[in-house]
Amino acid sequence: MSKLVNIINATKDLNILRSKKDYKAPFEVVGTYRLIDDGLRPEATVIIKAKNKQMHEASTGVGPVDALANVLKKSLSSIFPVIQGISLVDFSSRIQDSRVGTAAQVEVNIIFSAGEDIWSVVAISENINQASFVALIDGFEYAILASKVADAQKK
């Protein structure tokens, strides 16, 4: 039986790429994110550096992860138009060791899509928002890299 969906393990691909001495990420987060969550309309801010530009953006969302995704998309889309076509298809989280209660590490898994391509990223942190932010960064980084490969193959 063939699979209905082929989900690329982007975390594995990125870990391999990042282990290479000559790897350079397409963008860099300067500092970290800022998140204001009043329980109604969270707001996230971030500073991104890419292609000798630095962008400081803010965005809101229906929840903290949505606000983080929105601010990253807003910031990255101006330099990497491929980001506009990226969708977050699924989000899940899992407690690593429930015996330590609220201090447990949380594993976040996000599945992204860009038309036919579907990829998954995983990040772990004691802070679910931090794990989500890292997973979002990885998902968008993978999208940028994959689009460069696709563009090179078209030529």
LUMGUDO-516760 format. One record per atom (N, C-alpha, C): y negated, z, x; residue number from 1; residue in one letter; atom name. Coordinates in steps of 0.2 Angstrom, whole numbers, plus 5000, padded with zeros to 4 digits. Each point is the difference from the previous one (the first is absolute). Example, Ala and Ser with C-alpha at 12.3 -4.5 7.8 and 13.67 -1.06 7.14 Angstrom:
// LUMGUDO-516760
{{5028; 5039; 5066}; 1; "a"; "N"}
{{4994; 5000; 4996}; 1; "a"; "CA"}
{{4994; 5000; 5004}; 1; "a"; "C"}
{{4995; 4996; 4998}; 2; "s"; "N"}
{{4994; 5001; 5004}; 2; "s"; "CA"}
{{4995; 5003; 4996}; 2; "s"; "C"}
END
This chain:
// LUMGUDO-516760
{{5006; 5000; 5004}; 1; "m"; "N"}
{{4994; 5000; 4996}; 1; "m"; "CA"}
{{4994; 5000; 5004}; 1; "m"; "C"}
{{4995; 4996; 4999}; 2; "s"; "N"}
{{4994; 4999; 5004}; 2; "s"; "CA"}
{{4995; 5005; 4997}; 2; "s"; "C"}
{{4995; 5003; 5005}; 3; "k"; "N"}
{{4995; 5004; 4997}; 3; "k"; "CA"}
{{4995; 4997; 4996}; 3; "k"; "C"}
{{4998; 5004; 4995}; 4; "l"; "N"}
{{4994; 4997; 4996}; 4; "l"; "CA"}
{{4994; 5000; 5004}; 4; "l"; "C"}
{{4999; 5005; 5004}; 5; "v"; "N"}
{{4994; 5001; 5004}; 5; "v"; "CA"}
{{5001; 5002; 5007}; 5; "v"; "C"}
{{4997; 4997; 5005}; 6; "n"; "N"}
{{5000; 5001; 5007}; 6; "n"; "CA"}
{{4994; 5004; 5002}; 6; "n"; "C"}
{{5001; 5006; 5001}; 7; "i"; "N"}
{{4995; 5005; 5003}; 7; "i"; "CA"}
{{5000; 5001; 5007}; 7; "i"; "C"}
{{4995; 4997; 5003}; 8; "i"; "N"}
{{4999; 5001; 5008}; 8; "i"; "CA"}
{{4998; 5007; 5002}; 8; "i"; "C"}
{{5004; 5003; 5005}; 9; "n"; "N"}
{{4999; 5006; 5002}; 9; "n"; "CA"}
{{4994; 5000; 5005}; 9; "n"; "C"}
{{4994; 5000; 4998}; 10; "a"; "N"}
{{4994; 4999; 5004}; 10; "a"; "CA"}
{{4999; 5006; 5005}; 10; "a"; "C"}
{{5002; 5006; 4998}; 11; "t"; "N"}
{{4999; 5005; 5005}; 11; "t"; "CA"}
{{5004; 4999; 5006}; 11; "t"; "C"}
{{5006; 4998; 4999}; 12; "k"; "N"}
{{5005; 4998; 5006}; 12; "k"; "CA"}
{{4996; 4994; 5004}; 12; "k"; "C"}
{{4998; 4995; 4997}; 13; "d"; "N"}
{{4997; 4995; 5004}; 13; "d"; "CA"}
{{4994; 5002; 5004}; 13; "d"; "C"}
{{4996; 5004; 4996}; 14; "l"; "N"}
{{4994; 5003; 5004}; 14; "l"; "CA"}
{{5001; 5004; 5006}; 14; "l"; "C"}
{{5005; 5005; 4999}; 15; "n"; "N"}
{{5002; 5004; 5005}; 15; "n"; "CA"}
{{5003; 4996; 5006}; 15; "n"; "C"}
{{5003; 4995; 4999}; 16; "i"; "N"}
{{5002; 4995; 5006}; 16; "i"; "CA"}
{{4994; 4997; 5003}; 16; "i"; "C"}
{{4996; 4997; 4996}; 17; "l"; "N"}
{{4994; 4997; 5003}; 17; "l"; "CA"}
{{4996; 5005; 5004}; 17; "l"; "C"}
{{4999; 5006; 4997}; 18; "r"; "N"}
{{4996; 5005; 5003}; 18; "r"; "CA"}
{{5003; 5002; 5007}; 18; "r"; "C"}
{{5006; 5000; 5001}; 19; "s"; "N"}
{{5003; 5002; 5006}; 19; "s"; "CA"}
{{4999; 4995; 5005}; 19; "s"; "C"}
{{4998; 4994; 4999}; 20; "k"; "N"}
{{4998; 4995; 5005}; 20; "k"; "CA"}
{{4994; 5001; 5003}; 20; "k"; "C"}
{{5000; 5000; 5007}; 21; "k"; "N"}
{{4994; 5001; 5004}; 21; "k"; "CA"}
{{4994; 4996; 4998}; 21; "k"; "C"}
{{5001; 4994; 4998}; 22; "d"; "N"}
{{4994; 4995; 4999}; 22; "d"; "CA"}
{{4998; 5000; 4992}; 22; "d"; "C"}
{{5003; 5005; 4996}; 23; "y"; "N"}
{{4998; 5000; 4993}; 23; "y"; "CA"}
{{4993; 5002; 4999}; 23; "y"; "C"}
{{4996; 4997; 4996}; 24; "k"; "N"}
{{4993; 5002; 4998}; 24; "k"; "CA"}
{{5000; 5000; 4993}; 24; "k"; "C"}
{{4999; 5005; 4997}; 25; "a"; "N"}
{{4999; 5001; 4992}; 25; "a"; "CA"}
{{4994; 4995; 4998}; 25; "a"; "C"}
{{5000; 4997; 4994}; 26; "p"; "N"}
{{4995; 4996; 4998}; 26; "p"; "CA"}
{{4993; 5004; 4998}; 26; "p"; "C"}
{{5001; 5006; 4999}; 27; "f"; "N"}
{{4995; 5005; 4998}; 27; "f"; "CA"}
{{5001; 5007; 5002}; 27; "f"; "C"}
{{4995; 5004; 5000}; 28; "e"; "N"}
{{5001; 5007; 5002}; 28; "e"; "CA"}
{{4996; 5004; 4995}; 28; "e"; "C"}
{{5003; 5006; 4998}; 29; "v"; "N"}
{{4996; 5005; 4996}; 29; "v"; "CA"}
{{4996; 5004; 5005}; 29; "v"; "C"}
{{4994; 5001; 4999}; 30; "v"; "N"}
{{4995; 5004; 5005}; 30; "v"; "CA"}
{{5000; 5007; 4996}; 30; "v"; "C"}
{{5003; 5005; 5004}; 31; "g"; "N"}
{{5000; 5007; 4997}; 31; "g"; "CA"}
{{5006; 5000; 4995}; 31; "g"; "C"}
{{4999; 5002; 4994}; 32; "t"; "N"}
{{5005; 5000; 4995}; 32; "t"; "CA"}
{{4996; 4999; 4993}; 32; "t"; "C"}
{{5004; 5000; 4995}; 33; "y"; "N"}
{{4997; 4999; 4993}; 33; "y"; "CA"}
{{4996; 5007; 4998}; 33; "y"; "C"}
{{4996; 4999; 4995}; 34; "r"; "N"}
{{4997; 5006; 4997}; 34; "r"; "CA"}
{{5002; 4999; 4992}; 34; "r"; "C"}
{{5002; 5005; 4997}; 35; "l"; "N"}
{{5002; 5000; 4993}; 35; "l"; "CA"}
{{4997; 5005; 4996}; 35; "l"; "C"}
{{4996; 4999; 4995}; 36; "i"; "N"}
{{4997; 5004; 4995}; 36; "i"; "CA"}
{{5004; 4999; 4994}; 36; "i"; "C"}
{{5004; 5006; 4998}; 37; "d"; "N"}
{{5004; 4999; 4994}; 37; "d"; "CA"}
{{4998; 5005; 4995}; 37; "d"; "C"}
{{4996; 4999; 4995}; 38; "d"; "N"}
{{4998; 5004; 4995}; 38; "d"; "CA"}
{{5005; 5001; 4994}; 38; "d"; "C"}
{{5005; 4996; 5000}; 39; "g"; "N"}
{{5005; 5000; 4995}; 39; "g"; "CA"}
{{4999; 4995; 4995}; 39; "g"; "C"}
{{4994; 4997; 5000}; 40; "l"; "N"}
{{4999; 4995; 4995}; 40; "l"; "CA"}
{{4999; 4993; 5003}; 40; "l"; "C"}
{{4996; 4999; 5005}; 41; "r"; "N"}
{{4998; 4994; 5004}; 41; "r"; "CA"}
{{5000; 5001; 5007}; 41; "r"; "C"}
{{5006; 5000; 5004}; 42; "p"; "N"}
{{4999; 5001; 5007}; 42; "p"; "CA"}
{{4997; 4994; 5003}; 42; "p"; "C"}
{{4996; 5002; 5006}; 43; "e"; "N"}
{{4997; 4996; 5004}; 43; "e"; "CA"}
{{5002; 5000; 5007}; 43; "e"; "C"}
{{5001; 4995; 5003}; 44; "a"; "N"}
{{5002; 4999; 5007}; 44; "a"; "CA"}
{{4995; 4996; 5005}; 44; "a"; "C"}
{{4999; 5003; 5006}; 45; "t"; "N"}
{{4996; 4996; 5004}; 45; "t"; "CA"}
{{5004; 4999; 5007}; 45; "t"; "C"}
{{4999; 4995; 5003}; 46; "v"; "N"}
{{5003; 4998; 5007}; 46; "v"; "CA"}
{{4996; 4996; 5004}; 46; "v"; "C"}
{{5001; 5000; 5006}; 47; "i"; "N"}
{{4997; 4996; 5005}; 47; "i"; "CA"}
{{5005; 4996; 5004}; 47; "i"; "C"}
{{4999; 4993; 4999}; 48; "i"; "N"}
{{5005; 4995; 5003}; 48; "i"; "CA"}
{{4997; 4996; 5005}; 48; "i"; "C"}
{{5003; 4999; 5006}; 49; "k"; "N"}
{{4998; 4996; 5005}; 49; "k"; "CA"}
{{5005; 4994; 5001}; 49; "k"; "C"}
{{4997; 4994; 5000}; 50; "a"; "N"}
{{5004; 4994; 5001}; 50; "a"; "CA"}
{{4995; 4994; 5002}; 50; "a"; "C"}
{{5003; 4996; 5005}; 51; "k"; "N"}
{{4996; 4994; 5002}; 51; "k"; "CA"}
{{4993; 5002; 5002}; 51; "k"; "C"}
{{4999; 5005; 5004}; 52; "n"; "N"}
{{4994; 5003; 5002}; 52; "n"; "CA"}
{{4995; 5001; 4995}; 52; "n"; "C"}
{{5002; 5002; 4994}; 53; "k"; "N"}
{{4996; 5002; 4994}; 53; "k"; "CA"}
{{5003; 5007; 4998}; 53; "k"; "C"}
{{4995; 5004; 4998}; 54; "q"; "N"}
{{5002; 5007; 4997}; 54; "q"; "CA"}
{{4997; 5000; 4993}; 54; "q"; "C"}
{{5005; 5002; 4995}; 55; "m"; "N"}
{{4998; 5000; 4993}; 55; "m"; "CA"}
{{5001; 5007; 4998}; 55; "m"; "C"}
{{4995; 5003; 4996}; 56; "h"; "N"}
{{5000; 5006; 4997}; 56; "h"; "CA"}
{{5000; 4999; 4993}; 56; "h"; "C"}
{{5005; 5002; 4996}; 57; "e"; "N"}
{{5001; 4998; 4993}; 57; "e"; "CA"}
{{5002; 5006; 4996}; 57; "e"; "C"}
{{4998; 5000; 4994}; 58; "a"; "N"}
{{5002; 5005; 4995}; 58; "a"; "CA"}
{{5003; 4997; 4994}; 58; "a"; "C"}
{{5005; 5003; 4996}; 59; "s"; "N"}
{{5002; 4997; 4994}; 59; "s"; "CA"}
{{5003; 5006; 4996}; 59; "s"; "C"}
{{5001; 4999; 4994}; 60; "t"; "N"}
{{5003; 5005; 4995}; 60; "t"; "CA"}
{{5007; 4997; 4998}; 60; "t"; "C"}
{{5004; 5004; 4996}; 61; "g"; "N"}
{{5006; 4998; 4997}; 61; "g"; "CA"}
{{5002; 5005; 4995}; 61; "g"; "C"}
{{5005; 4998; 4997}; 62; "v"; "N"}
{{5003; 5004; 4994}; 62; "v"; "CA"}
{{5004; 5006; 5003}; 62; "v"; "C"}
{{5001; 5000; 5006}; 63; "g"; "N"}
{{5003; 5006; 5004}; 63; "g"; "CA"}
{{4999; 4999; 5007}; 63; "g"; "C"}
{{5002; 5005; 5004}; 64; "p"; "N"}
{{4998; 5000; 5007}; 64; "p"; "CA"}
{{5003; 4994; 5004}; 64; "p"; "C"}
{{5006; 4998; 4998}; 65; "v"; "N"}
{{5003; 4995; 5004}; 65; "v"; "CA"}
{{4997; 4993; 4998}; 65; "v"; "C"}
{{4998; 4999; 4993}; 66; "d"; "N"}
{{4997; 4994; 4998}; 66; "d"; "CA"}
{{4993; 5000; 5003}; 66; "d"; "C"}
{{4996; 5006; 5001}; 67; "a"; "N"}
{{4994; 5000; 5004}; 67; "a"; "CA"}
{{5001; 4998; 5007}; 67; "a"; "C"}
{{5005; 5002; 5003}; 68; "l"; "N"}
{{5001; 4998; 5007}; 68; "l"; "CA"}
{{5002; 4993; 5001}; 68; "l"; "C"}
{{5004; 4997; 4995}; 69; "a"; "N"}
{{5002; 4993; 5000}; 69; "a"; "CA"}
{{4994; 4996; 4999}; 69; "a"; "C"}
{{4996; 5002; 4995}; 70; "n"; "N"}
{{4994; 4996; 4999}; 70; "n"; "CA"}
{{4995; 5000; 5006}; 70; "n"; "C"}
{{4999; 5005; 5003}; 71; "v"; "N"}
{{4995; 5000; 5005}; 71; "v"; "CA"}
{{5002; 4996; 5006}; 71; "v"; "C"}
{{5007; 5000; 5002}; 72; "l"; "N"}
{{5003; 4996; 5005}; 72; "l"; "CA"}
{{4999; 4993; 4998}; 72; "l"; "C"}
{{5002; 4998; 4994}; 73; "k"; "N"}
{{5000; 4993; 4998}; 73; "k"; "CA"}
{{4992; 4998; 5000}; 73; "k"; "C"}
{{4996; 5004; 4998}; 74; "k"; "N"}
{{4993; 4998; 5000}; 74; "k"; "CA"}
{{4997; 4999; 5007}; 74; "k"; "C"}
{{5002; 5004; 5005}; 75; "s"; "N"}
{{4998; 5000; 5007}; 75; "s"; "CA"}
{{5003; 4994; 5003}; 75; "s"; "C"}
{{5007; 4999; 5000}; 76; "l"; "N"}
{{5003; 4995; 5003}; 76; "l"; "CA"}
{{4999; 4993; 4998}; 76; "l"; "C"}
{{4999; 4999; 4993}; 77; "s"; "N"}
{{5000; 4993; 4997}; 77; "s"; "CA"}
{{4994; 4996; 5003}; 77; "s"; "C"}
{{4995; 5003; 5002}; 78; "s"; "N"}
{{4994; 4996; 5003}; 78; "s"; "CA"}
{{5002; 4997; 5006}; 78; "s"; "C"}
{{5005; 5003; 5004}; 79; "i"; "N"}
{{5002; 4996; 5006}; 79; "i"; "CA"}
{{5006; 4997; 5000}; 79; "i"; "C"}
{{5005; 5003; 4995}; 80; "f"; "N"}
{{5006; 4997; 4999}; 80; "f"; "CA"}
{{5001; 4998; 4993}; 80; "f"; "C"}
{{4998; 4994; 4998}; 81; "p"; "N"}
{{5001; 4998; 4993}; 81; "p"; "CA"}
{{5006; 5001; 4997}; 81; "p"; "C"}
{{5006; 4999; 5004}; 82; "v"; "N"}
{{5007; 5001; 4997}; 82; "v"; "CA"}
{{5001; 5006; 4996}; 82; "v"; "C"}
{{4996; 5006; 5002}; 83; "i"; "N"}
{{5001; 5006; 4997}; 83; "i"; "CA"}
{{4998; 5000; 4992}; 83; "i"; "C"}
{{4996; 4995; 4998}; 84; "q"; "N"}
{{4998; 5000; 4993}; 84; "q"; "CA"}
{{5006; 4998; 4996}; 84; "q"; "C"}
{{5005; 4997; 5003}; 85; "g"; "N"}
{{5006; 4998; 4996}; 85; "g"; "CA"}
{{5006; 5005; 5000}; 85; "g"; "C"}
{{4998; 5005; 5003}; 86; "i"; "N"}
{{5006; 5005; 5001}; 86; "i"; "CA"}
{{5000; 5005; 4994}; 86; "i"; "C"}
{{5006; 5001; 4997}; 87; "s"; "N"}
{{5001; 5005; 4995}; 87; "s"; "CA"}
{{5004; 5006; 5002}; 87; "s"; "C"}
{{4999; 5006; 4998}; 88; "l"; "N"}
{{5004; 5005; 5000}; 88; "l"; "CA"}
{{5005; 5000; 4994}; 88; "l"; "C"}
{{5006; 4999; 5002}; 89; "v"; "N"}
{{5005; 4999; 4994}; 89; "v"; "CA"}
{{5003; 5007; 4998}; 89; "v"; "C"}
{{5001; 5004; 5005}; 90; "d"; "N"}
{{5004; 5007; 4999}; 90; "d"; "CA"}
{{4998; 5005; 5005}; 90; "d"; "C"}
{{5000; 5006; 4997}; 91; "f"; "N"}
{{4998; 5006; 5004}; 91; "f"; "CA"}
{{5005; 5005; 4999}; 91; "f"; "C"}
{{5003; 5003; 5005}; 92; "s"; "N"}
{{5004; 5006; 4999}; 92; "s"; "CA"}
{{4999; 5005; 5005}; 92; "s"; "C"}
{{5001; 5006; 4999}; 93; "s"; "N"}
{{5000; 5006; 5005}; 93; "s"; "CA"}
{{5006; 5004; 4999}; 93; "s"; "C"}
{{5002; 5003; 5006}; 94; "r"; "N"}
{{5006; 5005; 4999}; 94; "r"; "CA"}
{{4999; 5005; 5005}; 94; "r"; "C"}
{{5001; 5006; 4998}; 95; "i"; "N"}
{{5000; 5006; 5004}; 95; "i"; "CA"}
{{5006; 5000; 5005}; 95; "i"; "C"}
{{4998; 5001; 5007}; 96; "q"; "N"}
{{5005; 5000; 5005}; 96; "q"; "CA"}
{{5004; 5006; 5000}; 96; "q"; "C"}
{{4998; 5006; 4999}; 97; "d"; "N"}
{{5003; 5006; 5001}; 97; "d"; "CA"}
{{4997; 5005; 4995}; 97; "d"; "C"}
{{5003; 5001; 4994}; 98; "s"; "N"}
{{4997; 5003; 4994}; 98; "s"; "CA"}
{{5001; 5008; 5002}; 98; "s"; "C"}
{{5003; 5002; 5005}; 99; "r"; "N"}
{{5001; 5007; 5001}; 99; "r"; "CA"}
{{4993; 5003; 5003}; 99; "r"; "C"}
{{4996; 4996; 5002}; 100; "v"; "N"}
{{4993; 5002; 5003}; 100; "v"; "CA"}
{{4995; 5000; 4995}; 100; "v"; "C"}
{{5001; 4998; 4994}; 101; "g"; "N"}
{{4996; 4999; 4994}; 101; "g"; "CA"}
{{4994; 4996; 5002}; 101; "g"; "C"}
{{4994; 5002; 4998}; 102; "t"; "N"}
{{4994; 4995; 5001}; 102; "t"; "CA"}
{{4998; 4998; 5007}; 102; "t"; "C"}
{{5003; 5003; 5005}; 103; "a"; "N"}
{{4999; 4999; 5007}; 103; "a"; "CA"}
{{5005; 4994; 5002}; 103; "a"; "C"}
{{5004; 4998; 4996}; 104; "a"; "N"}
{{5005; 4995; 5001}; 104; "a"; "CA"}
{{4997; 4993; 5002}; 104; "a"; "C"}
{{5003; 4997; 5005}; 105; "q"; "N"}
{{4998; 4993; 5001}; 105; "q"; "CA"}
{{5002; 4995; 4994}; 105; "q"; "C"}
{{4995; 4996; 4999}; 106; "v"; "N"}
{{5001; 4995; 4994}; 106; "v"; "CA"}
{{5001; 4993; 5003}; 106; "v"; "C"}
{{5005; 4996; 4998}; 107; "e"; "N"}
{{5001; 4993; 5001}; 107; "e"; "CA"}
{{4998; 4996; 4995}; 107; "e"; "C"}
{{4995; 4996; 5002}; 108; "v"; "N"}
{{4997; 4995; 4995}; 108; "v"; "CA"}
{{5003; 4993; 5001}; 108; "v"; "C"}
{{5002; 4997; 4995}; 109; "n"; "N"}
{{5002; 4993; 5001}; 109; "n"; "CA"}
{{4996; 4995; 4995}; 109; "n"; "C"}
{{4997; 4995; 5003}; 110; "i"; "N"}
{{4996; 4996; 4996}; 110; "i"; "CA"}
{{5003; 4993; 5001}; 110; "i"; "C"}
{{5000; 4996; 4994}; 111; "i"; "N"}
{{5003; 4993; 5000}; 111; "i"; "CA"}
{{4994; 4996; 4998}; 111; "i"; "C"}
{{4999; 4995; 5005}; 112; "f"; "N"}
{{4994; 4995; 4999}; 112; "f"; "CA"}
{{5003; 4993; 4998}; 112; "f"; "C"}
{{4995; 4996; 4997}; 113; "s"; "N"}
{{5002; 4993; 4999}; 113; "s"; "CA"}
{{4994; 4996; 5001}; 113; "s"; "C"}
{{5002; 4994; 5003}; 114; "a"; "N"}
{{4995; 4994; 5000}; 114; "a"; "CA"}
{{5003; 4994; 4998}; 114; "a"; "C"}
{{5001; 4999; 4993}; 115; "g"; "N"}
{{5004; 4994; 4998}; 115; "g"; "CA"}
{{5007; 5001; 5000}; 115; "g"; "C"}
{{5003; 4996; 5004}; 116; "e"; "N"}
{{5007; 5000; 5002}; 116; "e"; "CA"}
{{5002; 5006; 5004}; 116; "e"; "C"}
{{4996; 5001; 5005}; 117; "d"; "N"}
{{5002; 5005; 5005}; 117; "d"; "CA"}
{{4999; 5007; 4997}; 117; "d"; "C"}
{{5005; 5005; 5002}; 118; "i"; "N"}
{{5000; 5007; 4998}; 118; "i"; "CA"}
{{5002; 5004; 5006}; 118; "i"; "C"}
{{4996; 5005; 5001}; 119; "w"; "N"}
{{5002; 5004; 5006}; 119; "w"; "CA"}
{{4999; 5007; 4998}; 119; "w"; "C"}
{{5003; 5005; 5004}; 120; "s"; "N"}
{{5000; 5007; 4999}; 120; "s"; "CA"}
{{4998; 5004; 5006}; 120; "s"; "C"}
{{4996; 5005; 4999}; 121; "v"; "N"}
{{4998; 5004; 5006}; 121; "v"; "CA"}
{{5002; 5007; 4998}; 121; "v"; "C"}
{{5001; 5004; 5005}; 122; "v"; "N"}
{{5002; 5007; 4999}; 122; "v"; "CA"}
{{4995; 5004; 5005}; 122; "v"; "C"}
{{4998; 5006; 4998}; 123; "a"; "N"}
{{4996; 5004; 5004}; 123; "a"; "CA"}
{{5001; 5008; 4998}; 123; "a"; "C"}
{{5000; 5004; 5005}; 124; "i"; "N"}
{{5002; 5007; 4999}; 124; "i"; "CA"}
{{4994; 5005; 5003}; 124; "i"; "C"}
{{4998; 5004; 4996}; 125; "s"; "N"}
{{4995; 5005; 5002}; 125; "s"; "CA"}
{{5001; 5007; 4995}; 125; "s"; "C"}
{{4997; 5005; 5003}; 126; "e"; "N"}
{{5000; 5006; 4995}; 126; "e"; "CA"}
{{4995; 4999; 4995}; 126; "e"; "C"}
{{4996; 4995; 5000}; 127; "n"; "N"}
{{4994; 4999; 4995}; 127; "n"; "CA"}
{{5002; 4994; 4997}; 127; "n"; "C"}
{{5001; 5000; 4993}; 128; "i"; "N"}
{{5002; 4994; 4997}; 128; "i"; "CA"}
{{4995; 4994; 5000}; 128; "i"; "C"}
{{4993; 5002; 5000}; 129; "n"; "N"}
{{4995; 4995; 5001}; 129; "n"; "CA"}
{{5000; 4997; 5007}; 129; "n"; "C"}
{{5001; 5004; 5005}; 130; "q"; "N"}
{{5000; 4997; 5007}; 130; "q"; "CA"}
{{5006; 4995; 5000}; 130; "q"; "C"}
{{5006; 5002; 4998}; 131; "a"; "N"}
{{5006; 4996; 5000}; 131; "a"; "CA"}
{{4998; 4993; 4996}; 131; "a"; "C"}
{{4997; 5001; 4994}; 132; "s"; "N"}
{{4998; 4994; 4996}; 132; "s"; "CA"}
{{4995; 4996; 5004}; 132; "s"; "C"}
{{4996; 5003; 5004}; 133; "f"; "N"}
{{4995; 4996; 5004}; 133; "f"; "CA"}
{{5003; 4996; 5005}; 133; "f"; "C"}
{{5004; 5003; 5004}; 134; "v"; "N"}
{{5004; 4997; 5005}; 134; "v"; "CA"}
{{5004; 4994; 4998}; 134; "v"; "C"}
{{5004; 5001; 4994}; 135; "a"; "N"}
{{5004; 4995; 4997}; 135; "a"; "CA"}
{{4996; 4994; 4998}; 135; "a"; "C"}
{{4994; 5002; 4997}; 136; "l"; "N"}
{{4995; 4994; 4998}; 136; "l"; "CA"}
{{4998; 4996; 5006}; 136; "l"; "C"}
{{4998; 5004; 5005}; 137; "i"; "N"}
{{4998; 4996; 5006}; 137; "i"; "CA"}
{{5005; 4996; 5003}; 137; "i"; "C"}
{{5006; 5002; 5000}; 138; "d"; "N"}
{{5006; 4996; 5003}; 138; "d"; "CA"}
{{5001; 4994; 4995}; 138; "d"; "C"}
{{5000; 5001; 4994}; 139; "g"; "N"}
{{5001; 4995; 4995}; 139; "g"; "CA"}
{{4995; 4994; 5001}; 139; "g"; "C"}
{{4994; 5002; 5000}; 140; "f"; "N"}
{{4994; 4995; 5001}; 140; "f"; "CA"}
{{5001; 4997; 5007}; 140; "f"; "C"}
{{5002; 5004; 5005}; 141; "e"; "N"}
{{5000; 4997; 5007}; 141; "e"; "CA"}
{{5006; 4995; 5000}; 141; "e"; "C"}
{{5005; 5001; 4997}; 142; "y"; "N"}
{{5006; 4996; 4999}; 142; "y"; "CA"}
{{4998; 4993; 4997}; 142; "y"; "C"}
{{4996; 5001; 4994}; 143; "a"; "N"}
{{4998; 4994; 4997}; 143; "a"; "CA"}
{{4995; 4995; 5004}; 143; "a"; "C"}
{{4996; 5003; 5004}; 144; "i"; "N"}
{{4996; 4996; 5005}; 144; "i"; "CA"}
{{5004; 4997; 5005}; 144; "i"; "C"}
{{5005; 5003; 5003}; 145; "l"; "N"}
{{5004; 4997; 5005}; 145; "l"; "CA"}
{{5005; 4995; 4997}; 145; "l"; "C"}
{{5002; 5001; 4994}; 146; "a"; "N"}
{{5005; 4995; 4997}; 146; "a"; "CA"}
{{4996; 4994; 4998}; 146; "a"; "C"}
{{4993; 5001; 4998}; 147; "s"; "N"}
{{4996; 4994; 4998}; 147; "s"; "CA"}
{{4999; 4996; 5007}; 147; "s"; "C"}
{{4999; 5003; 5005}; 148; "k"; "N"}
{{4999; 4996; 5007}; 148; "k"; "CA"}
{{5006; 4996; 5001}; 148; "k"; "C"}
{{5006; 5003; 5000}; 149; "v"; "N"}
{{5006; 4997; 5001}; 149; "v"; "CA"}
{{5001; 4994; 4995}; 149; "v"; "C"}
{{4998; 5001; 4994}; 150; "a"; "N"}
{{5001; 4994; 4995}; 150; "a"; "CA"}
{{4995; 4995; 5002}; 150; "a"; "C"}
{{4994; 5002; 5001}; 151; "d"; "N"}
{{4995; 4994; 5002}; 151; "d"; "CA"}
{{5002; 4997; 5006}; 151; "d"; "C"}
{{5003; 5003; 5005}; 152; "a"; "N"}
{{5002; 4997; 5006}; 152; "a"; "CA"}
{{5006; 4995; 4999}; 152; "a"; "C"}
{{5004; 5002; 4995}; 153; "q"; "N"}
{{5006; 4995; 4998}; 153; "q"; "CA"}
{{4998; 4994; 4997}; 153; "q"; "C"}
{{4994; 5000; 4996}; 154; "k"; "N"}
{{4997; 4995; 4996}; 154; "k"; "CA"}
{{4998; 4994; 5005}; 154; "k"; "C"}
{{4997; 5003; 5006}; 155; "k"; "N"}
{{4997; 4995; 5005}; 155; "k"; "CA"}
{{5005; 4996; 5003}; 155; "k"; "C"}
END
